[in-house]
Each structure stands twice: as C-alpha cells, then as structure tokens.
Amino acid sequence: MNISIHIERLILDGLSLAQRDRSRLQAAIEEELARLLANGSLAVDLCTPGMLPRLTGGTLELTGDEEPRLLGKRIAEAIYGGIGV
C-alpha cells in the first residue's frame, strides 16, 4: 500500500521554538511518522482512498525544554495516534 501524507499546517499551541530548530523538528516528525506507518497500520476508516480535509491527532504535555528530535518523535506519535491502530 502506498500512503501519501501532506501536512499543510501543524499547529503547536504554546510551543516556542527557535527558527534554527524548526528544520530539525520537521525532519524528526517526518522520520518517526514514516517509521510508525511502515511498521503499523492505518485506522479502518482511513484505508479507503480519498482525502481528509482535517485530522485531529493526540495531545501531549510539554515541559518547555524538549530537544527538537525528541519533540519531533513525540509529535509524530501523537499524529499517528489519530490515524493508526
């Protein structure tokens, strides 16, 4: 199965992230989400072709001092929580 995901906007309320850390965060999210999708499966209602205009992922608590790679991993896990099983 081929899966194509396009995240137009990822809203991270309350997160203050330095400009220099944004690309590291993005790379970490992409890497972990790809790993989770390759090793897991999609929710049943997402297994049919089509587009979803919006999808709500899980939530996570932030301490304010997360390193971008770890934060990206946690964000990907929250996203996967909304699409995977």
N, CA, C and O atoms as a MOPAC input file, in Angstrom:
PM7 MOZYME 1SCF
protein

 N      0.84300 1    -1.16900 1     0.00000 1
 C      0.00000 1     0.00000 1     0.00000 1
 C      0.89500 1     1.24100 1     0.00000 1
 O      1.84400 1     1.33200 1     0.77800 1
 N      0.58900 1     2.16700 1    -0.85800 1
 C      1.29100 1     3.44700 1    -0.88400 1
 C      0.48000 1     4.47000 1    -0.10300 1
 O     -0.73300 1     4.58100 1    -0.27900 1
 N      1.14500 1     5.20000 1     0.74200 1
 C      0.49100 1     6.21500 1     1.55800 1
 C      1.15100 1     7.54900 1     1.26200 1
 O      2.37600 1     7.66800 1     1.27100 1
 N      0.32500 1     8.54700 1     1.00100 1
 C      0.83800 1     9.89300 1     0.78000 1
 C      0.19700 1    10.81100 1     1.81400 1
 O     -1.02700 1    10.91400 1     1.89900 1
 N      1.03000 1    11.46400 1     2.58600 1
 C      0.53600 1    12.38300 1     3.61300 1
 C      1.09400 1    13.76400 1     3.33200 1
 O      2.29700 1    13.93900 1     3.13400 1
 N      0.21700 1    14.72400 1     3.31900 1
 C      0.62400 1    16.11700 1     3.15400 1
 C      0.09700 1    16.88000 1     4.36100 1
 O     -1.11400 1    16.99700 1     4.54700 1
 N      0.98800 1    17.38800 1     5.16400 1
 C      0.59400 1    18.19300 1     6.32300 1
 C      0.82700 1    19.64700 1     5.94100 1
 O      1.95900 1    20.12800 1     5.90600 1
 N     -0.26200 1    20.32500 1     5.66100 1
 C     -0.15900 1    21.72400 1     5.25100 1
 C      0.20000 1    22.61900 1     6.42800 1
 O      0.99800 1    23.54900 1     6.30700 1
 N     -0.40300 1    22.31800 1     7.55700 1
 C     -0.15300 1    23.14400 1     8.73500 1
 C     -0.23000 1    22.26900 1     9.96900 1
 O     -1.16400 1    21.48400 1    10.13000 1
 N      0.74600 1    22.40700 1    10.82600 1
 C      0.78400 1    21.69100 1    12.09000 1
 C      0.76000 1    22.74400 1    13.19100 1
 O      1.69800 1    23.52800 1    13.33300 1
 N     -0.30300 1    22.75400 1    13.95600 1
 C     -0.47200 1    23.76900 1    14.98900 1
 C      0.04600 1    23.22800 1    16.31300 1
 O     -0.42400 1    22.20500 1    16.81000 1
 N      1.01400 1    23.92700 1    16.86900 1
 C      1.61900 1    23.53800 1    18.14200 1
 C      1.39900 1    24.67900 1    19.12800 1
 O      2.28700 1    25.50100 1    19.35400 1
 N      0.21500 1    24.71600 1    19.70500 1
 C     -0.14200 1    25.78000 1    20.64400 1
 C      0.79900 1    25.81300 1    21.83600 1
 O      1.07900 1    24.78500 1    22.45200 1
 N      1.27300 1    26.98400 1    22.14600 1
 C      2.08700 1    27.18400 1    23.33600 1
 C      3.54000 1    26.78100 1    23.20200 1
 O      4.27700 1    26.81600 1    24.18700 1
 N      3.97100 1    26.40100 1    22.01900 1
 C      5.34800 1    25.96700 1    21.82500 1
 C      6.17400 1    27.10300 1    21.24000 1
 O      5.87000 1    27.62700 1    20.16800 1
 N      7.19700 1    27.46300 1    21.94700 1
 C      8.12500 1    28.47900 1    21.46200 1
 C      9.35200 1    27.75000 1    20.94700 1
 O     10.06300 1    27.09900 1    21.71300 1
 N      9.60200 1    27.85900 1    19.64500 1
 C     10.68700 1    27.11500 1    19.02000 1
 C     11.56100 1    28.08000 1    18.22700 1
 O     11.06500 1    28.84900 1    17.40300 1
 N     12.85000 1    28.03400 1    18.48100 1
 C     13.78900 1    28.88600 1    17.76000 1
 C     13.78300 1    28.52600 1    16.27800 1
 O     13.61300 1    27.36100 1    15.92000 1
 N     13.96500 1    29.50900 1    15.43100 1
 C     13.98200 1    29.30000 1    13.98100 1
 C     14.97600 1    28.20600 1    13.58500 1
 O     14.68500 1    27.39700 1    12.70400 1
 N     16.13300 1    28.17600 1    14.22000 1
 C     17.17800 1    27.20400 1    13.85800 1
 C     16.77400 1    25.76500 1    14.18000 1
 O     17.34500 1    24.82800 1    13.62100 1
 N     15.80000 1    25.57400 1    15.07200 1
 C     15.38000 1    24.22800 1    15.46100 1
 C     14.21300 1    23.70700 1    14.63200 1
 O     13.88300 1    22.52500 1    14.72800 1
 N     13.58400 1    24.54100 1    13.83000 1
 C     12.39100 1    24.13300 1    13.08300 1
 C     12.66800 1    23.03500 1    12.07200 1
 O     11.87600 1    22.10000 1    11.94800 1
 N     13.77900 1    23.12700 1    11.34500 1
 C     14.07600 1    22.09200 1    10.34900 1
 C     14.40800 1    20.75300 1    11.02400 1
 O     14.06100 1    19.69300 1    10.50300 1
 N     15.07100 1    20.80100 1    12.16800 1
 C     15.35800 1    19.55400 1    12.90800 1
 C     14.07000 1    18.93200 1    13.42400 1
 O     13.91100 1    17.71100 1    13.39700 1
 N     13.15100 1    19.76900 1    13.89600 1
 C     11.86700 1    19.27600 1    14.36600 1
 C     11.08900 1    18.64200 1    13.21100 1
 O     10.54300 1    17.54800 1    13.35500 1
 N     11.03900 1    19.32200 1    12.07900 1
 C     10.32900 1    18.80000 1    10.91900 1
 C     10.90900 1    17.45900 1    10.47100 1
 O     10.15900 1    16.52200 1    10.19900 1
 N     12.22500 1    17.36100 1    10.39300 1
 C     12.87200 1    16.11800 1     9.97900 1
 C     12.55300 1    14.98500 1    10.95100 1
 O     12.31100 1    13.85400 1    10.53000 1
 N     12.55300 1    15.28100 1    12.23200 1
 C     12.26300 1    14.25400 1    13.24100 1
 C     10.82400 1    13.77400 1    13.13200 1
 O     10.55900 1    12.58000 1    13.27200 1
 N      9.88900 1    14.69000 1    12.88400 1
 C      8.48400 1    14.30200 1    12.72000 1
 C      8.33900 1    13.40100 1    11.50400 1
 O      7.70700 1    12.34800 1    11.58100 1
 N      8.92300 1    13.80900 1    10.38000 1
 C      8.82100 1    13.02700 1     9.14900 1
 C      9.42300 1    11.63600 1     9.31800 1
 O      8.82800 1    10.64600 1     8.89400 1
 N     10.59100 1    11.55800 1     9.93000 1
 C     11.27700 1    10.28100 1    10.11100 1
 C     10.46900 1     9.32700 1    10.99300 1
 O     10.28400 1     8.15900 1    10.65100 1
 N      9.99800 1     9.82900 1    12.11400 1
 C      9.26600 1     8.96300 1    13.04400 1
 C      7.90100 1     8.57700 1    12.49400 1
 O      7.47000 1     7.43700 1    12.67100 1
 N      7.21700 1     9.49200 1    11.83700 1
 C      5.91500 1     9.16900 1    11.26400 1
 C      6.06000 1     8.11700 1    10.15700 1
 O      5.23400 1     7.21100 1    10.05200 1
 N      7.09500 1     8.23600 1     9.34300 1
 C      7.34900 1     7.22600 1     8.30500 1
 C      7.62100 1     5.87200 1     8.93900 1
 O      7.13600 1     4.85100 1     8.45200 1
 N      8.39000 1     5.85300 1    10.01500 1
 C      8.69400 1     4.59100 1    10.70700 1
 C      7.42900 1     3.96300 1    11.27700 1
 O      7.20400 1     2.76200 1    11.13300 1
 N      6.60600 1     4.78400 1    11.92400 1
 C      5.36900 1     4.27200 1    12.52000 1
 C      4.42100 1     3.72500 1    11.45700 1
 O      3.80600 1     2.67600 1    11.64700 1
 N      4.30400 1     4.44200 1    10.33300 1
 C      3.41500 1     3.98600 1     9.26900 1
 C      3.93500 1     2.72400 1     8.59900 1
 O      3.14700 1     1.86700 1     8.19900 1
 N      5.24800 1     2.60100 1     8.47100 1
 C      5.82900 1     1.41200 1     7.85100 1
 C      5.65700 1     0.18000 1     8.73300 1
 O      5.52100 1    -0.93100 1     8.22100 1
 N      5.66000 1     0.36400 1    10.04300 1
 C      5.59100 1    -0.76200 1    10.97500 1
 C      4.20400 1    -1.01600 1    11.54600 1
 O      3.97500 1    -2.05000 1    12.17400 1
 N      3.28700 1    -0.09800 1    11.33900 1
 C      1.95100 1    -0.23200 1    11.90900 1
 C      0.90300 1    -0.32800 1    10.82100 1
 O      1.18400 1    -0.75800 1     9.70200 1
 N     -0.29500 1     0.07300 1    11.16000 1
 C     -1.37400 1     0.07000 1    10.18200 1
 C     -2.25400 1     1.28400 1    10.40300 1
 O     -2.18200 1     1.94900 1    11.43700 1
 N     -3.08500 1     1.55800 1     9.41000 1
 C     -3.97300 1     2.70700 1     9.46700 1
 C     -5.29600 1     2.31600 1    10.10200 1
 O     -5.69700 1     1.15200 1    10.08100 1
 N     -5.96000 1     3.30800 1    10.66300 1
 C     -7.30800 1     3.09500 1    11.17200 1
 C     -8.18900 1     2.64400 1    10.00500 1
 O     -7.96200 1     3.05200 1     8.86600 1
 N     -9.18300 1     1.81400 1    10.27900 1
 C    -10.02800 1     1.21800 1     9.24700 1
 C    -10.64700 1     2.26800 1     8.33300 1
 O    -10.65300 1     2.08900 1     7.11500 1
 N    -11.16300 1     3.35200 1     8.88400 1
 C    -11.82700 1     4.36200 1     8.05600 1
 C    -10.85000 1     5.15900 1     7.19500 1
 O    -11.28700 1     5.96500 1     6.37400 1
 N     -9.53800 1     4.95900 1     7.35900 1
 C     -8.55600 1     5.62400 1     6.51500 1
 C     -8.00000 1     4.69700 1     5.43600 1
 O     -7.14300 1     5.10900 1     4.65400 1
 N     -8.46400 1     3.48300 1     5.38500 1
 C     -7.92700 1     2.51500 1     4.42000 1
 C     -8.57700 1     2.62000 1     3.04400 1
 O     -8.16300 1     1.91800 1     2.12100 1
 N     -9.56600 1     3.46300 1     2.88700 1
 C    -10.16600 1     3.66900 1     1.58100 1
 C     -9.58000 1     4.93400 1     0.97800 1
 O     -9.29900 1     5.89200 1     1.69800 1
 N     -9.39300 1     4.94700 1    -0.34600 1
 C     -8.80800 1     6.12600 1    -0.98600 1
 C     -9.63900 1     7.38500 1    -0.75400 1
 O    -10.86400 1     7.32600 1    -0.64800 1
 N     -8.97200 1     8.48800 1    -0.68100 1
 C     -9.65800 1     9.75900 1    -0.51700 1
 C     -8.84200 1    10.72600 1     0.30100 1
 O     -7.78800 1    10.38900 1     0.84200 1
 N     -9.35100 1    11.92700 1     0.37800 1
 C     -8.66000 1    12.98400 1     1.11900 1
 C     -9.48300 1    13.36800 1     2.33300 1
 O    -10.71300 1    13.34400 1     2.30600 1
 N     -8.79200 1    13.71700 1     3.38000 1
 C     -9.44400 1    14.23300 1     4.57400 1
 C     -9.03400 1    15.68900 1     4.73200 1
 O     -7.84100 1    15.99300 1     4.73700 1
 N     -9.98800 1    16.58800 1     4.85900 1
 C     -9.62600 1    17.99800 1     4.98900 1
 C     -8.97900 1    18.32600 1     6.32700 1
 O     -8.27100 1    19.32400 1     6.45800 1
 N     -9.22700 1    17.48200 1     7.31300 1
 C     -8.70500 1    17.75700 1     8.64700 1
 C     -8.63300 1    16.46700 1     9.43900 1
 O     -9.47900 1    15.58400 1     9.30100 1
 N     -7.62400 1    16.37500 1    10.25800 1
 C     -7.46300 1    15.20300 1    11.10500 1
 C     -6.88300 1    15.66400 1    12.43000 1
 O     -5.89900 1    16.40300 1    12.46500 1
 N     -7.48700 1    15.23200 1    13.50100 1
 C     -7.00300 1    15.60400 1    14.82200 1
 C     -6.14900 1    14.47900 1    15.38000 1
 O     -6.57300 1    13.32400 1    15.43300 1
 N     -4.95400 1    14.82800 1    15.79200 1
 C     -4.06100 1    13.84600 1    16.39400 1
 C     -4.25600 1    13.82500 1    17.89500 1
 O     -5.21700 1    14.39300 1    18.41400 1
 N     -3.36800 1    13.18800 1    18.57100 1
 C     -3.43000 1    13.11500 1    20.02100 1
 C     -2.88700 1    14.38300 1    20.65600 1
 O     -2.55500 1    15.34600 1    19.96500 1
 N     -2.80500 1    14.37300 1    21.94200 1
 C     -2.25900 1    15.50900 1    22.67300 1
 C     -1.02700 1    15.05500 1    23.44000 1
 O     -0.84900 1    13.86500 1    23.70100 1
 N     -0.18100 1    16.00900 1    23.79800 1
 C      0.97000 1    15.69000 1    24.62500 1
 C      1.29000 1    16.88300 1    25.50600 1
 O      1.04300 1    18.03400 1    25.14400 1
 N      1.83000 1    16.58800 1    26.64100 1
 C      2.22500 1    17.61500 1    27.59200 1
 C      3.68000 1    17.98600 1    27.35700 1
 O      4.53000 1    17.11200 1    27.18900 1
 N      3.96400 1    19.26900 1    27.34600 1
 C      5.32100 1    19.75000 1    27.12600 1
 C      5.89700 1    20.32300 1    28.41200 1
 O      5.19200 1    20.94100 1    29.20900 1
 N      7.18400 1    20.10500 1    28.59200 1
 C      7.85100 1    20.66600 1    29.75600 1
 C      8.51100 1    21.99700 1    29.41800 1
 O      8.85100 1    22.77000 1    30.31300 1
 N      8.69300 1    22.26500 1    28.12200 1
 C      9.29100 1    23.52500 1    27.70800 1
 C     10.76300 1    23.43100 1    27.38000 1
 O     11.33600 1    24.38500 1    26.85400 1
 N     11.39300 1    22.30100 1    27.67700 1
 C     12.82100 1    22.17800 1    27.38700 1
 C     13.12700 1    20.94400 1    26.52500 1
 O     14.21900 1    20.38100 1    26.60400 1
 N     12.14800 1    20.53000 1    25.70000 1
 C     12.34800 1    19.36400 1    24.84600 1
 C     13.34300 1    19.66100 1    23.73000 1
 O     13.30700 1    20.72700 1    23.11700 1
 N     14.21100 1    18.72200 1    23.48100 1
 C     15.14900 1    18.78200 1    22.37100 1
 C     14.35100 1    18.51100 1    21.09500 1
 O     13.46400 1    17.65700 1    21.12000 1
 N     14.62400 1    19.20500 1    19.96700 1
 C     13.81200 1    19.08000 1    18.75500 1
 C     13.62100 1    17.65800 1    18.25100 1
 O     12.52700 1    17.32100 1    17.79800 1
 N     14.65100 1    16.80700 1    18.31200 1
 C     14.49400 1    15.42800 1    17.81300 1
 C     13.51200 1    14.63400 1    18.67300 1
 O     12.66400 1    13.91500 1    18.14500 1
 N     13.62400 1    14.76000 1    19.98900 1
 C     12.70400 1    14.05200 1    20.87600 1
 C     11.29000 1    14.62400 1    20.74700 1
 O     10.31300 1    13.87400 1    20.73100 1
 N     11.18500 1    15.92200 1    20.65700 1
 C      9.88400 1    16.56000 1    20.49400 1
 C      9.24200 1    16.10900 1    19.18200 1
 O      8.04500 1    15.82300 1    19.14800 1
 N     10.02500 1    16.04300 1    18.10300 1
 C      9.50600 1    15.57900 1    16.82100 1
 C      8.99100 1    14.16100 1    16.90000 1
 O      7.95700 1    13.84300 1    16.31200 1
 N      9.69300 1    13.30900 1    17.61300 1
 C      9.25500 1    11.92400 1    17.80400 1
 C      7.92800 1    11.87600 1    18.54600 1
 O      7.03100 1    11.12100 1    18.17200 1
 N      7.80300 1    12.67000 1    19.58500 1
 C      6.57100 1    12.69100 1    20.37500 1
 C      5.40500 1    13.24700 1    19.56500 1
 O      4.28000 1    12.75800 1    19.67800 1
 N      5.66800 1    14.27000 1    18.74600 1
 C      4.61500 1    14.84200 1    17.90800 1
 C      4.15600 1    13.81100 1    16.87600 1
 O      2.95700 1    13.65500 1    16.64700 1
 N      5.10300 1    13.10600 1    16.25400 1
 C      4.75300 1    12.06600 1    15.27300 1
 C      3.90500 1    10.97700 1    15.92700 1
 O      2.95500 1    10.48400 1    15.31900 1
 N      4.23500 1    10.60400 1    17.13600 1
 C      3.45200 1     9.59300 1    17.85700 1
 C      2.03200 1    10.10000 1    18.10400 1
 O      1.07800 1     9.32600 1    18.01900 1
 N      1.88000 1    11.38900 1    18.40600 1
 C      0.55200 1    11.96600 1    18.61600 1
 C     -0.23700 1    11.98900 1    17.30600 1
 O     -1.43100 1    11.69000 1    17.29500 1
 N      0.42700 1    12.34200 1    16.20200 1
 C     -0.23600 1    12.32400 1    14.89500 1
 C     -0.67200 1    10.89900 1    14.56100 1
 O     -1.81000 1    10.66500 1    14.15400 1
 N      0.24700 1     9.95400 1    14.73700 1
 C     -0.07400 1     8.56200 1    14.44600 1
 C     -1.22200 1     8.07100 1    15.32100 1
 O     -2.00100 1     7.21700 1    14.89700 1
 N     -1.33200 1     8.59800 1    16.53300 1
 C     -2.43000 1     8.23900 1    17.40800 1
 C     -3.78500 1     8.57900 1    16.79900 1
 O     -4.79400 1     7.96900 1    17.15200 1
 N     -3.81600 1     9.54700 1    15.88800 1
 C     -5.06300 1     9.92000 1    15.22300 1
 C     -5.32200 1     9.16500 1    13.93500 1
 O     -6.43900 1     9.20300 1    13.42100 1
 N     -4.31200 1     8.47200 1    13.39300 1
 C     -4.50400 1     7.79000 1    12.11700 1
 C     -4.17600 1     6.30800 1    12.15900 1
 O     -4.56600 1     5.57200 1    11.25200 1
 N     -3.48000 1     5.85800 1    13.16900 1
 C     -3.04800 1     4.46500 1    13.21500 1
 C     -3.84200 1     3.62900 1    14.19400 1
 O     -4.71800 1     4.11300 1    14.91000 1
 N     -3.50000 1     2.36500 1    14.19200 1
 C     -4.12300 1     1.45800 1    15.16100 1
 C     -3.05300 1     0.68000 1    15.88300 1
 O     -3.36300 1    -0.14300 1    16.74500 1

